[in-house]
C-alpha cells in the first residue's frame, strides 16, 4: 500500500502540476495517537522500544506531523512536488 501511495503521488503531481497543484506524501514514523487502538501511546514498553530505535530518542507526537504538513503548505515550499517526506525522528538509522 505504501508503494502504491508513493506511485499515486507521482502520477497526481504530473497530472495536476500544469494547474499549479503540488502533490506530496508524508510518511510518519510511530506516533502517539489512537491509531491501532493507541498501542504506541498506551503501551509504555512498546513506546520505549520504539524510542530506543529512533535517532531523536522518542516516539513522535501528533504535532510533529502537523508541523510537517504546515511546512509543505508554506509558499516557500512551492517548488516541492512529487516527493515522499519521511517524518520518523530517524527510525532505524
Z-matrix of the N, CA and C atoms (Angstrom, degrees):
N
C 1 1.439
C 2 1.525 1 110.50
N 3 1.344 2 116.78 1 -40.49
C 4 1.466 3 119.14 2 -178.85
C 5 1.517 4 111.09 3 -62.26
N 6 1.334 5 116.12 4 -42.95
C 7 1.460 6 120.20 5 178.46
C 8 1.516 7 111.53 6 -63.37
N 9 1.320 8 116.67 7 -38.45
C 10 1.463 9 120.92 8 178.60
C 11 1.523 10 110.74 9 -64.42
N 12 1.324 11 116.77 10 -40.59
C 13 1.471 12 120.18 11 179.57
C 14 1.526 13 111.32 12 -65.76
N 15 1.334 14 116.51 13 -38.85
C 16 1.466 15 119.84 14 178.60
C 17 1.523 16 110.62 15 -67.03
N 18 1.325 17 117.37 16 -39.65
C 19 1.467 18 121.06 17 177.39
C 20 1.521 19 110.17 18 -66.02
N 21 1.323 20 117.25 19 -43.69
C 22 1.465 21 121.00 20 177.57
C 23 1.524 22 110.88 21 -59.57
N 24 1.322 23 116.65 22 -39.19
C 25 1.465 24 121.06 23 178.59
C 26 1.524 25 110.73 24 -58.97
N 27 1.321 26 116.58 25 -45.28
C 28 1.469 27 119.83 26 179.64
C 29 1.519 28 111.97 27 -64.90
N 30 1.334 29 116.36 28 -43.53
C 31 1.463 30 119.71 29 179.29
C 32 1.531 31 111.13 30 -63.39
N 33 1.327 32 117.08 31 -43.61
C 34 1.463 33 120.00 32 179.61
C 35 1.521 34 110.99 33 -65.20
N 36 1.328 35 117.52 34 -39.62
C 37 1.465 36 120.47 35 178.79
C 38 1.522 37 110.17 36 -61.01
N 39 1.323 38 116.87 37 -42.20
C 40 1.471 39 121.12 38 179.19
C 41 1.528 40 110.49 39 -65.84
N 42 1.311 41 116.79 40 -44.39
C 43 1.463 42 122.11 41 -177.18
C 44 1.529 43 112.50 42 -69.08
N 45 1.323 44 117.20 43 -39.57
C 46 1.459 45 120.77 44 -172.94
C 47 1.532 46 113.99 45 -97.55
N 48 1.311 47 117.16 46 -9.29
C 49 1.458 48 121.34 47 -177.40
C 50 1.520 49 113.93 48 -57.74
N 51 1.312 50 117.02 49 -37.60
C 52 1.469 51 120.76 50 -179.53
C 53 1.529 52 111.86 51 -62.18
N 54 1.313 53 116.64 52 -21.79
C 55 1.467 54 120.54 53 178.27
C 56 1.524 55 111.70 54 -96.60
N 57 1.328 56 116.90 55 7.63
C 58 1.451 57 121.44 56 177.90
C 59 1.522 58 113.77 57 79.66
N 60 1.322 59 116.15 58 16.14
C 61 1.456 60 120.52 59 -179.66
C 62 1.527 61 108.72 60 -96.31
N 63 1.333 62 115.15 61 125.63
C 64 1.463 63 121.15 62 178.52
C 65 1.517 64 109.23 63 -96.95
N 66 1.326 65 116.27 64 142.96
C 67 1.458 66 121.31 65 179.70
C 68 1.522 67 108.07 66 -131.07
N 69 1.318 68 116.40 67 122.80
C 70 1.460 69 122.66 68 178.00
C 71 1.522 70 107.76 69 -136.16
N 72 1.322 71 115.76 70 167.51
C 73 1.463 72 120.29 71 177.86
C 74 1.522 73 108.84 72 -131.63
N 75 1.308 74 116.13 73 138.69
C 76 1.462 75 122.11 74 177.45
C 77 1.527 76 107.91 75 -105.37
N 78 1.324 77 115.73 76 130.10
C 79 1.460 78 122.26 77 178.26
C 80 1.527 79 108.28 78 -110.83
N 81 1.324 80 117.65 79 96.32
C 82 1.463 81 119.73 80 -178.03
C 83 1.521 82 111.67 81 -79.22
N 84 1.304 83 115.54 82 153.47
C 85 1.459 84 121.00 83 171.09
C 86 1.517 85 108.82 84 -84.46
N 87 1.312 86 117.00 85 -155.89
C 88 1.462 87 121.61 86 178.73
C 89 1.524 88 109.46 87 -69.92
N 90 1.317 89 115.81 88 125.18
C 91 1.464 90 122.19 89 -176.55
C 92 1.532 91 108.90 90 -124.77
N 93 1.313 92 116.75 91 138.92
C 94 1.468 93 122.07 92 177.81
C 95 1.530 94 109.98 93 -74.68
N 96 1.330 95 115.71 94 89.79
C 97 1.464 96 121.91 95 178.92
C 98 1.524 97 109.29 96 -137.00
N 99 1.332 98 116.10 97 -174.49
C 100 1.461 99 122.12 98 175.20
C 101 1.527 100 112.08 99 -78.19
N 102 1.326 101 117.81 100 -11.00
C 103 1.467 102 121.43 101 -178.09
C 104 1.522 103 109.85 102 -55.84
N 105 1.302 104 116.48 103 138.28
C 106 1.460 105 120.66 104 -179.05
C 107 1.515 106 112.96 105 66.23
N 108 1.324 107 116.33 106 28.42
C 109 1.455 108 120.34 107 -179.69
C 110 1.519 109 113.63 108 76.16
N 111 1.336 110 117.35 109 13.12
C 112 1.459 111 121.27 110 177.79
C 113 1.514 112 113.60 111 76.14
N 114 1.325 113 117.31 112 20.06
C 115 1.461 114 120.69 113 -173.70
C 116 1.528 115 112.85 114 -62.34
N 117 1.322 116 118.39 115 -38.08
C 118 1.471 117 120.56 116 179.10
C 119 1.527 118 109.80 117 -67.60
N 120 1.289 119 116.57 118 -38.03
C 121 1.461 120 121.84 119 -179.51
C 122 1.533 121 112.37 120 -74.13
N 123 1.330 122 116.52 121 -42.71
C 124 1.457 123 121.10 122 -169.83
C 125 1.527 124 115.25 123 -93.45
N 126 1.299 125 117.84 124 -22.51
C 127 1.465 126 121.12 125 -179.01
C 128 1.533 127 108.65 126 -94.29
N 129 1.321 128 116.42 127 100.33
C 130 1.474 129 121.35 128 -175.12
C 131 1.523 130 112.16 129 -60.99
N 132 1.327 131 117.49 130 -35.10
C 133 1.464 132 120.64 131 -179.96
C 134 1.531 133 110.51 132 -66.74
N 135 1.334 134 116.96 133 -45.70
C 136 1.467 135 120.79 134 177.56
C 137 1.521 136 110.01 135 -64.86
N 138 1.318 137 116.83 136 -41.80
C 139 1.461 138 121.48 137 179.27
C 140 1.526 139 110.10 138 -58.40
N 141 1.315 140 117.37 139 -45.30
C 142 1.471 141 121.92 140 179.78
C 143 1.520 142 111.48 141 -65.55
N 144 1.332 143 116.89 142 -40.37
C 145 1.468 144 120.95 143 178.46
C 146 1.521 145 110.82 144 -61.15
N 147 1.323 146 116.87 145 -47.55
C 148 1.464 147 120.97 146 179.56
C 149 1.526 148 110.32 147 -63.95
N 150 1.315 149 116.93 148 -43.82
C 151 1.468 150 120.81 149 179.19
C 152 1.523 151 111.19 150 -58.93
N 153 1.319 152 117.34 151 -36.19
C 154 1.473 153 120.82 152 -179.83
C 155 1.529 154 112.09 153 -69.83
N 156 1.322 155 116.93 154 -18.43
C 157 1.470 156 121.93 155 179.89
C 158 1.532 157 111.82 156 -99.48
N 159 1.318 158 116.61 157 9.56
C 160 1.462 159 122.22 158 -175.53
C 161 1.520 160 110.00 159 -116.31
N 162 1.324 161 116.62 160 131.90
C 163 1.470 162 121.20 161 -177.28
C 164 1.529 163 112.43 162 -57.05
N 165 1.319 164 117.48 163 -35.20
C 166 1.463 165 120.50 164 -179.63
C 167 1.517 166 112.64 165 -84.47
N 168 1.343 167 117.62 166 -2.28
C 169 1.449 168 121.87 167 171.16
C 170 1.512 169 117.10 168 74.45
N 171 1.321 170 117.14 169 21.49
C 172 1.460 171 119.94 170 178.33
C 173 1.516 172 109.62 171 -157.04
N 174 1.318 173 115.12 172 165.13
C 175 1.460 174 121.86 173 173.74
C 176 1.524 175 107.23 174 -83.46
N 177 1.319 176 116.66 175 149.85
C 178 1.455 177 120.78 176 -178.72
C 179 1.519 178 113.37 177 -71.43
N 180 1.310 179 114.68 178 157.65
C 181 1.466 180 123.51 179 176.01
C 182 1.527 181 108.62 180 -113.76
N 183 1.325 182 118.08 181 156.00
C 184 1.466 183 119.83 182 179.58
C 185 1.533 184 113.43 183 -52.12
N 186 1.318 185 117.91 184 -38.33
C 187 1.468 186 120.32 185 179.98
C 188 1.526 187 112.24 186 -64.62
N 189 1.329 188 117.24 187 -25.79
C 190 1.465 189 119.85 188 176.82
C 191 1.524 190 110.38 189 -62.64
N 192 1.309 191 117.00 190 -38.82
C 193 1.469 192 121.36 191 -179.79
C 194 1.523 193 109.98 192 -80.17
N 195 1.316 194 117.05 193 -38.14
C 196 1.466 195 120.24 194 177.64
C 197 1.513 196 112.17 195 -57.56
N 198 1.330 197 116.42 196 -38.38
C 199 1.459 198 120.54 197 177.71
C 200 1.512 199 112.66 198 -64.39
N 201 1.317 200 116.43 199 -36.90
C 202 1.473 201 120.88 200 178.05
C 203 1.527 202 110.02 201 -65.44
N 204 1.324 203 116.17 202 -43.98
C 205 1.468 204 120.45 203 178.75
C 206 1.525 205 110.23 204 -62.91
N 207 1.328 206 116.49 205 -44.04
C 208 1.467 207 120.38 206 178.76
C 209 1.523 208 110.62 207 -61.19
N 210 1.320 209 116.88 208 -40.73
C 211 1.462 210 121.02 209 178.09
C 212 1.525 211 110.94 210 -59.15
N 213 1.326 212 117.17 211 -45.48
C 214 1.466 213 120.78 212 -179.45
C 215 1.525 214 112.69 213 -64.10
N 216 1.328 215 117.07 214 -22.90
C 217 1.473 216 120.90 215 -179.54
C 218 1.530 217 112.99 216 -86.42
N 219 1.320 218 117.23 217 -8.12
C 220 1.463 219 120.62 218 -177.71
C 221 1.535 220 111.28 219 -71.03
N 222 1.331 221 117.73 220 145.41
C 223 1.463 222 120.57 221 177.63
C 224 1.531 223 112.97 222 -57.15
N 225 1.327 224 116.72 223 -30.75
C 226 1.468 225 120.50 224 -179.99
C 227 1.536 226 112.20 225 -65.87
N 228 1.303 227 116.97 226 -15.07
C 229 1.469 228 121.19 227 179.20
C 230 1.531 229 111.71 228 -98.64
N 231 1.315 230 117.07 229 16.56
C 232 1.464 231 121.19 230 -173.44
C 233 1.527 232 114.22 231 -66.30
N 234 1.300 233 119.00 232 -11.12
C 235 1.460 234 121.73 233 -179.72
C 236 1.528 235 111.31 234 -100.48
N 237 1.317 236 116.75 235 4.71
C 238 1.464 237 121.60 236 -178.31
C 239 1.524 238 108.90 237 -101.90
N 240 1.324 239 115.90 238 118.94
C 241 1.462 240 121.44 239 175.96
C 242 1.521 241 109.32 240 -152.02
N 243 1.320 242 115.81 241 156.42
C 244 1.467 243 123.80 242 178.37
C 245 1.531 244 112.07 243 63.97
N 246 1.331 245 116.70 244 31.09
C 247 1.461 246 120.15 245 -176.68
C 248 1.521 247 112.10 246 -114.40
N 249 1.310 248 114.21 247 148.53
C 250 1.475 249 122.58 248 171.67
C 251 1.514 250 106.63 249 -101.39
N 252 1.318 251 116.66 250 118.59
C 253 1.458 252 121.32 251 -179.74
C 254 1.520 253 108.46 252 -109.09
N 255 1.326 254 116.31 253 112.35
C 256 1.456 255 120.66 254 179.11
C 257 1.521 256 109.25 255 -84.15
N 258 1.311 257 115.30 256 129.86
C 259 1.462 258 121.78 257 177.71
C 260 1.521 259 106.83 258 -126.56
N 261 1.332 260 114.53 259 79.67
C 262 1.462 261 119.45 260 -172.39
C 263 1.525 262 113.31 261 -122.16
N 264 1.311 263 117.45 262 2.89
C 265 1.457 264 119.58 263 -176.51
C 266 1.518 265 113.08 264 69.95
N 267 1.328 266 116.19 265 13.50
C 268 1.465 267 120.76 266 -179.79
C 269 1.521 268 113.45 267 82.47
N 270 1.329 269 117.09 268 41.28
C 271 1.466 270 120.19 269 178.42
C 272 1.520 271 110.68 270 -63.18
N 273 1.316 272 115.07 271 136.98
C 274 1.473 273 124.53 272 172.58
C 275 1.525 274 113.97 273 61.67
N 276 1.315 275 118.09 274 30.67
C 277 1.475 276 120.39 275 175.82
C 278 1.510 277 110.65 276 -75.46
